[in-house]
Amino acid sequence: MKKRNDGVPSPLGASYDGRGVNFALYSAHATKVELCLFDPTGRRETARIVMPARTDNVWHVYLSGVVPGQLYGYRVHGPYEPQAGHRFNPHKLLIDPYASQLFGKLRWHDAVYGYRIDAQRADLTPDRRDSAPMMPKCVVEDPAHHWGDDRLPRHAWEDTVIYEAHVKGLTQLHPDVPQPIRGTYDALGHPAVVEHLANLGITAVELLPIHAFVDDRFLVNKGLRNFWGYSTLNYFAPEPRYFGAAGATGLRAAVSALHEAGIEVILDVVYNHTAEGNHLGPTLSFRGIDNATYYKLPADDPRHYWDSTGTGNTLDVSNPVVLRLVMDSLRHWVQAYHIDGFRFDLASALARRPYEFDLDASFLAAVAQDPVLSRVKLIAEPWDVGPGGYRVGGFPPGWSEWNDRYRDTLRGFWRGDPGQLPALAQSLAGSREIYAPSGRGPRASINYICSHDGFTLADLFAYNERHNYANGEDNNDGHGHNLSTNCGVEGPTEDSEVLALRARLRRSALATVMLSIGTPMILAGDEIGRSQDGNNNAYCQDNSISWIDWEAGLTQHADLLDFAQALAALRHSYDAFRRRDFFEGVTTSENGLRDVYWLAPEGRVMTDDDWTVAERRTIGFQIGNHSPDGRRFLIILNAAPEPVEFQLPPDFPSRGWMPIIDTAAPSGLAAKDAAPLTPGGSRRVDAQSLLLFRHENGGVEARL
């Protein structure tokens, strides 16, 4: 038997000090807490220890001689009174919310539920079967890790280009990654993967959830898996399914390798809900430890859950104990794994106090003042499904946001929808109308046209409808409003004209994202034409639907990759595309020109009447910057189904405008011998294409 004493209440979790381990668990409503130790296989419980001390609702004990690698879990005693919000059941082994590693996986069985599923009174009758054989076990971790000279890139926001990727989806089929490590953290840091990202001009990889999560029972019953990972079991432990031979060290090595290449690592985190679901869900951790503390429960019906996430439950981050959990978790990932930032799934749920969205919410205030977290990149998915949850533009300074208005505007414009020019101009210029009221600049807008949730770029221009039958939900899941176009044929085709149009639209959309003011984000594989066969909700597809087919992509879409690399290089080379501030429409002292002009194809600045013509689908965007390079650029976008002759105003800056980008060309680049566009001259802009010109005047430009 291990020697023991009361230990201390802080820090929470299992803390190894070189001589033993202090265990500490918060539960305000428990009557007794037992620590269970297991053998290295996790199958046999070797000791059950009653936690002897309770300080400020933290139960704690210190065991000397316990070493890293020890497996453990908890059994928590208390009232089983769902009508009062309490669901204690000591027959259920529980995951420590602060466990920094997990061993094994959840095996679905009726015993992991706190109630008898076959009982007539549903969740009101407790189940007395032991769930330990089916549960993962917590692992005592040695916190020591030598990082060497790892240096955080700390890219300025205006220099940031984000690549949203999935650890396994990115690496599982990569031909240059050794087979044994594909799909793992080890593969994420492989030189071939890092080199691809660096060559693409990526400055930050945004990883889909790697917090430990579970495969939902309804998916397992259908032979599917939770591929995306938005069903969190624990907020401190990395998901074990991505472990290679190096375990958690492989994740740290991957972060170091990416940092060495100048690439930051951002994690998609899911603090809005957990894998325990609604009142009929399993008892895995939080529910059995202190249900009334961790979850939002309606005051008049605490048997059920107040749900603004659409998943059955919502974490109550307005509770100081839960807020502490979230903050401790975030700091853990920054300090233990050198993570550079976070994208918060359904972030509005975190800022509810208790049920209404509040800019003064404790979570937002805590992050703003935290000396660790205030220095990392913070990105909100600024909505949830609860009342008043749509908050695009509603987060405070210090935060950037996924801008779905940008996404939908670009999709509608390039599809050829009428009346898009006013919203397009707003999007191209950094969405001032959305973000300036909160005192933020263009970097607050995460500009994207595709993400994991929805069509890939290739499918956006190949399908009118979703094709999600493989998900086993009769094609009823996923977005129905995709703003996509199949270009005349649904899905695969050998029609050369359709294929050419799809390729042109991919180039035009990608160019728009990379040249817009704000922070661009690219979905992994879009640069090599990745398709999901029309599936716009591949959350459960851990197979070729979701994995990037590198060999096919690099063979069939090499030109698209070259084009994407050229766009990133262009963005990184010129300050005009990386503005910190919004355009003001004012004259600059350097050249006497306004910082932005909106041009009509008839050879004039856009008038108020021009903006109101719904059928207009062509516009010019001429920009400069208060910057050392002093370059000015002209972007012409034509979403019309026919070519348009675009004329420059006769009093435009005096020297030639050299074509750089032409998405009508298979390479996406203007011909090397293309003639410059001169004041009063005109240029044919092909259907559904984009042209970019760079002004070549080295001296002071004439006034417009």
Phi, psi and omega in degrees: 000135179291143173290143185221158168213183186296329184072198184229156184278355183218140003281161175290155181099199179252116187243116180270132181243012181097341179242335182183195186228134172263128179250131180218131184223131178273132168200114183282332189249001180288156174253341178197146178230133178244133174267127181248126177257146184232156176289171186299341178277343184080001184269331187243126175282123185260340180200147175229117190241123175288125179296118191278341187234150177222118181233118179050045178070013173255124178267135187209155177202149176243130178241116177282150178086349176284136186237164176305143184103343179298133177266143183204171174196181183233151166237127187241125181264150178165184183289137169262089183225078182306326180296339178257003178090006183251133183226045179289140178203100185293353176281353182253122175286136188240143177281132175295122179303337182258009179298131183266353171210151175238152179236131179085179182229159178291129173254119184290131180200152180301339182290343180277001176265143182284349183236163178280113184298329183271005183282146180293333182268022176051237188279009183270350181251115184293148178261135187254012177281147180281126181267355186306318181299337183264350190263146166297162178243149175283153181237129171289125185250141171280117185287349184290132174206130181268113183274353182065224182257032179304127181238127179289130183298322179049055177293141172297150182303319184293343179264001190276134170231118187262143178235109181276123188217162176245133185308310183281316181301326180287326193246347189298326183246014182289120187293337182267357177266128181305138184308317185297337184252000181300143179081009184242171173299325178302320181292327179302326180265008181294142182307324181294321179289313180298319180296319178300315181294317180295317179295332180280352180082019180286137176249348180208129173263125177256109185272132170302162194312131173239005166297145181306131182221175183239156170274116183303146185299321182293333176284315180300321179296337178261006180077022181246176181224159173279094185283317184290324176095018181273052179212071193290136174258326184209141186260002180246334187266134173291146181299121184294336184296344179262006178290135166262202181298333184276354181062220181295336178297330178296325177292316179297321179295322179295318178299317179297318181295319178293318177299319180299330178272005179081023183247125177279163178238120178247135180256136170278117187240148190236075179269006183275333180206174179233177182285357185279351172066205184276197185295346178258011180276178183284164174252102187243329185200269188304317183300318182277342180277314178188078185306317185288341177273315190280332187246152172284120179240136177299135183300329182264001181203065185290357174292329183254181185243141171277121192235112174250013185247344183079013183245356179111335179211165176221127176297141181267079182289349175287344176282129183304327180292318180288322175301318178299317178304311182297314181295317178298321179296313180300314179296324178302315183290328177288317187274322183272336183234003177057036178290143188261351181176175185219142169249119188266113178295135180044055189297335180301329181296335181279344184250029177261131184225095343279333185243342182259142175298134185217121179296341177265016181302148185299326180297312181296320179293320182295316180296319184297327184262354184287127184292340178268308188284334179291352181259353182259169179283132181238121182233129179257137158275100198277053176198161162217190185259007180276174180299131180068021187277343181281111189229039175298125184086358188261002179270160188275173175307146184100343182251142165254165185220142166298125185256092181288340175292321173301310181305309185290326178295314180296319179297313180297319181297308184288340172286342179098016179295146178284160172071025185266346190298316179301314179291326178297315180300317177301317182292315181299327186267009174101008177061049179306315184300334181273318192254336180298323181303333180268006179083014180259162179259190184300333183296343179295338182269112171277108186270119180212154174245340177218147174218183180303328185268094182131193180290149166287172180298319179296318182286334179301330181247024178227352184220135171273331185234155175289152179227078189251022185300330180296344180281350177076023180237029177056031177064023180264353181267166179084168182294139172262345182250087189260345183052042182252173175214141178267001178062023174111342180222130179281115175081205185301145179204160173250008179291115186296325180291319178296316180297321179294319179295317179300317180296319180295318179294323176300314180296318182296316180294316180297319179296320180298316179298316185286336183258354177287153174284136185128198183251111183282146174227132180247137174281134182306131178092345179297334181285350176232028171071032182296135177240149171249024179057034177085003177282119181254017179208060188277035184297337185247014186253086177270071186197195185296342176298321185260337183282141177288125177272090186294317184297314179293317182296313182290335178278313187272340186230036179299323179296322179294320178297314178302320180294316179299320178296320179295320179297315180296319179298319179297315180298316181290339186274336189232130181294336184302332181266357186235049182290143172272334185239161178285155171297144179249349184072019183258160178283135179271147181287337184291322188221001179076009179257152171291158183286342179210143173227141174250123190244137174270152181295346180282000176093038179208164171292141180303134176263169177301322180293324180301320184294338184270355181276106187297331185278355176291129180230015182227136182206151173249145185228103185251122189228156171219189183205150173281079188216162181299325184285336174063014184284147173240149183226151176237122177247129176243126180242127179233107178263004179291153180282005178223159179297153178230137175272118183252123183252138174279145174301145182295336180259025177291161179316141202290329185264183189287148173254113186273129178290133180246313182242137174216099187288353174286339178279144181304329179278344186081355183252146177293149178299143183298332181262014180295136182286149177291157175265128185247160179305132182082347179277174182225161180218135175288128176248113184297161181303138174050049181223168181231137175241140174236129177241145174247132181283133187258004181288122181273348182254198179288129183275150179291156176292149176277000000 
